[in-house]
Amino acid sequence: MVGAWLGVHAQPKPKLGLLSLDSYDNDPQHAKVARIELQKLGLYEMIDIYDVEYMIGKDSQNTKNCYGKLCLVAAGKSIKADKMLTGSIESFPDRIVISLRIIDVASEVIEKNLTMEFFRYPQEIGRMLEVVIKKIHDVKVDETLYSQIVRPEKYSEALNPPVVDRLRLSGPRLGFYYFTVSIADRLDGSRDHGGF
């Protein structure tokens, strides 16, 4: 009886809409990964992408480049979302920068905003999105994952980057060996007695 009462009176999760993420490579997979990571958190009722496309199409709205607050608020009202998530993924020669914003549709205010820099490993964008989504929602992030992909303030602290093909040891080397008396005598001896 208590379980039924809690189920009836539980507060509904806010509805979150995600149209797309603006990315340097225009890859629609980034938004799909973000959607999956948000669903794993379980904090929102995610509006299904097919429902979004249907409702936006029904209202004849063009959301191809809908990344700004005004456009997202209008789209959020159209799809009956409580909140909208948007963001960008930008690539630079030495880093990738991911910015996410959560917009409250009713108050038309940016509720949360977070920008993070990462090492430039494009194949790790999924894990980068996981970190940013968890951080923007104040959810604990795995420290090993965090230290592998987040760009530290000083590169000298980055001893173990996640993607290293091989350790390069080419170059000049100088070595020196010194043998003490007992080992030197053994090495100077005949081959039959362990010498060279």
Backbone torsions as a table, in degrees:
resi	resn	phi	psi	omega
1	MET	NA	-38.6	179.8
2	VAL	-66.6	-42.2	179.5
3	GLY	-61.3	-40.3	179.0
4	ALA	-66.7	-39.1	179.5
5	TRP	-65.3	-43.0	179.3
6	LEU	-64.4	-37.5	179.8
7	GLY	-65.7	-36.7	-178.3
8	VAL	-74.1	-37.0	-173.3
9	HIS	-100.7	7.5	177.7
10	ALA	-69.3	141.9	179.8
11	GLN	-72.0	136.7	178.9
12	PRO	-71.1	149.7	177.5
13	LYS	-74.7	146.0	176.5
14	PRO	-66.3	145.3	179.1
15	LYS	-84.4	128.8	-178.5
16	LEU	-116.8	131.6	176.2
17	GLY	-109.7	141.3	176.9
18	LEU	-135.9	113.1	-179.7
19	LEU	-83.8	-58.0	179.2
20	SER	-168.4	171.5	174.5
21	LEU	-116.0	137.0	177.8
22	ASP	-77.9	119.1	-177.5
23	SER	-132.2	155.2	-177.7
24	TYR	-63.3	-26.1	-178.6
25	ASP	-107.1	6.2	179.4
26	ASN	51.7	37.3	-178.5
27	ASP	-87.8	117.7	179.6
28	PRO	-69.5	-12.8	179.6
29	GLN	-65.9	-27.8	-179.1
30	HIS	-61.2	-42.5	178.7
31	ALA	-66.5	-36.2	178.0
32	LYS	-65.5	-40.8	177.9
33	VAL	-64.8	-43.7	178.3
34	ALA	-60.9	-40.9	178.2
35	ARG	-61.3	-44.0	179.6
36	ILE	-63.4	-44.7	-179.9
37	GLU	-63.5	-38.1	177.0
38	LEU	-66.8	-39.0	177.8
39	GLN	-65.2	-36.9	179.2
40	LYS	-65.0	-31.0	177.6
41	LEU	-67.4	-35.8	178.4
42	GLY	73.7	20.1	-179.0
43	LEU	-88.8	-18.3	-174.9
44	TYR	-129.9	159.3	164.9
45	GLU	-93.0	105.6	-177.6
46	MET	-74.2	131.6	176.1
47	ILE	-78.3	125.7	-176.0
48	ASP	-59.5	139.1	-177.2
49	ILE	-60.4	-34.0	179.8
50	TYR	-72.1	-35.0	174.2
51	ASP	-66.6	-38.9	178.0
52	VAL	-60.9	-49.0	-179.7
53	GLU	-61.0	-39.6	-180.0
54	TYR	-65.6	-50.1	-176.2
55	MET	-67.7	-38.2	177.9
56	ILE	-66.6	-43.3	179.0
57	GLY	-64.1	-37.1	-179.9
58	LYS	-64.3	-35.2	179.5
59	ASP	-89.8	3.6	178.7
60	SER	55.3	41.1	177.6
61	GLN	-95.0	143.0	175.2
62	ASN	-99.2	112.2	-178.2
63	THR	-113.3	20.6	-178.0
64	LYS	-58.5	-44.4	178.7
65	ASN	-117.8	48.1	-176.5
66	CYS	-95.6	88.7	-179.4
67	TYR	-122.5	-14.5	-178.2
68	GLY	-85.0	163.7	-176.0
69	LYS	-62.0	-45.6	-177.2
70	LEU	-61.3	-46.1	-179.8
71	CYS	-65.2	-41.6	-178.0
72	LEU	-70.3	-34.1	176.3
73	VAL	-65.2	-44.3	178.2
74	ALA	-62.7	-43.0	178.4
75	ALA	-66.3	-39.0	178.9
76	GLY	-62.9	-39.8	177.1
77	LYS	-66.9	-37.5	-179.5
78	SER	-65.1	-37.7	-177.7
79	ILE	-98.0	5.2	177.6
80	LYS	61.3	45.5	177.8
81	ALA	-94.3	147.4	173.6
82	ASP	-81.2	-36.2	-178.1
83	LYS	-139.2	154.3	176.7
84	MET	-126.6	141.2	176.1
85	LEU	-112.0	136.1	175.8
86	THR	-142.2	169.5	179.3
87	GLY	178.0	-179.6	178.8
88	SER	-141.2	151.3	175.4
89	ILE	-125.0	115.4	-177.3
90	GLU	-118.8	140.5	-178.7
91	SER	-112.2	132.6	175.1
92	PHE	-122.5	166.8	-177.1
93	PRO	-56.8	-31.1	-176.4
94	ASP	-116.4	0.4	-177.4
95	ARG	-161.6	165.2	171.2
96	ILE	-119.4	133.2	-179.3
97	VAL	-115.0	126.1	178.2
98	ILE	-116.7	127.4	177.1
99	SER	-120.9	133.0	176.0
100	LEU	-127.0	146.0	176.5
101	ARG	-134.5	139.5	172.7
102	ILE	-113.1	124.2	-175.8
103	ILE	-110.5	129.4	174.0
104	ASP	-82.3	118.9	-173.2
105	VAL	-68.9	-42.8	-176.0
106	ALA	-64.3	-45.5	-177.9
107	SER	-90.0	-8.1	179.8
108	GLU	56.6	41.4	-177.4
109	VAL	-123.5	143.1	172.8
110	ILE	-74.8	111.9	-174.3
111	GLU	-79.3	-43.9	-179.3
112	LYS	-138.6	147.6	-179.1
113	ASN	-147.7	132.0	179.8
114	LEU	-147.2	134.6	176.1
115	THR	-126.6	131.0	179.9
116	MET	-133.4	147.2	176.5
117	GLU	-105.3	142.3	-178.8
118	PHE	-131.5	160.8	170.0
119	PHE	-58.7	154.1	-177.6
120	ARG	-83.8	83.0	174.8
121	TYR	-126.6	86.6	-176.0
122	PRO	-56.6	-28.7	-179.7
123	GLN	-71.8	-9.2	-179.8
124	GLU	-105.2	16.1	-177.3
125	ILE	-60.6	-34.3	177.1
126	GLY	-59.7	-44.4	178.5
127	ARG	-70.8	-31.9	176.5
128	MET	-64.8	-43.4	177.7
129	LEU	-62.4	-39.2	177.1
130	GLU	-57.7	-45.4	-179.3
131	VAL	-64.1	-47.4	-177.5
132	VAL	-64.8	-41.7	-179.7
133	ILE	-65.1	-40.8	177.6
134	LYS	-67.1	-41.5	-179.0
135	LYS	-65.8	-39.3	-178.6
136	ILE	-68.4	-21.8	178.3
137	HIS	-103.9	10.9	178.8
138	ASP	56.6	40.4	176.3
139	VAL	-102.1	139.9	-178.3
140	LYS	-60.5	135.6	-179.9
141	VAL	-108.1	140.2	176.4
142	ASP	-58.5	121.2	-174.8
143	GLU	-63.8	-34.2	179.0
144	THR	-64.8	-48.0	177.2
145	LEU	-59.6	-45.1	-177.8
146	TYR	-59.6	-47.4	-176.8
147	SER	-70.6	-23.2	-179.6
148	GLN	-77.6	-32.1	-173.1
149	ILE	-115.5	-18.4	-178.0
150	VAL	-82.5	134.4	-176.7
151	ARG	-76.2	115.9	179.5
152	PRO	-73.7	167.6	179.7
153	GLU	-64.3	-34.9	179.6
154	LYS	-121.5	131.0	178.7
155	TYR	-64.3	-23.7	-179.7
156	SER	-63.9	-21.7	178.4
157	GLU	-81.0	-13.1	-176.5
158	ALA	-90.4	77.6	-177.1
159	LEU	-82.4	-30.3	-174.7
160	ASN	-122.8	74.2	176.6
161	PRO	-65.1	150.1	-173.2
162	PRO	-70.0	-23.5	-176.6
163	VAL	-122.9	103.4	176.5
164	VAL	-132.8	118.7	-178.2
165	ASP	-68.9	-44.8	179.5
166	ARG	-161.7	162.1	176.3
167	LEU	-90.1	124.1	-177.8
168	ARG	-94.4	117.3	179.0
169	LEU	-118.2	18.4	179.7
170	SER	-72.4	152.6	-179.5
171	GLY	131.0	171.6	-177.2
172	PRO	-69.6	146.9	177.3
173	ARG	-133.9	151.1	177.6
174	LEU	-132.9	129.0	-179.8
175	GLY	-129.2	158.4	-179.1
176	PHE	-146.2	130.6	176.5
177	TYR	-118.1	142.3	177.6
178	TYR	-137.7	129.4	-178.9
179	PHE	-114.1	138.6	176.6
180	THR	-76.4	175.8	-170.8
181	VAL	-57.9	-50.5	-174.9
182	SER	-66.0	-41.2	179.2
183	ILE	-72.9	-37.3	178.3
184	ALA	-63.0	-41.4	177.7
185	ASP	-62.9	-39.7	179.6
186	ARG	-64.5	-45.6	-179.1
187	LEU	-68.1	-30.9	178.3
188	ASP	-77.2	-13.5	-177.8
189	GLY	-70.8	178.5	-179.0
190	SER	-71.3	162.8	-180.0
191	ARG	-63.2	-32.5	-180.0
192	ASP	-63.4	-24.7	-177.4
193	HIS	-110.4	22.0	175.3
194	GLY	91.7	9.6	-179.8
195	GLY	-92.7	179.4	178.3
196	PHE	-105.9	NA	NA
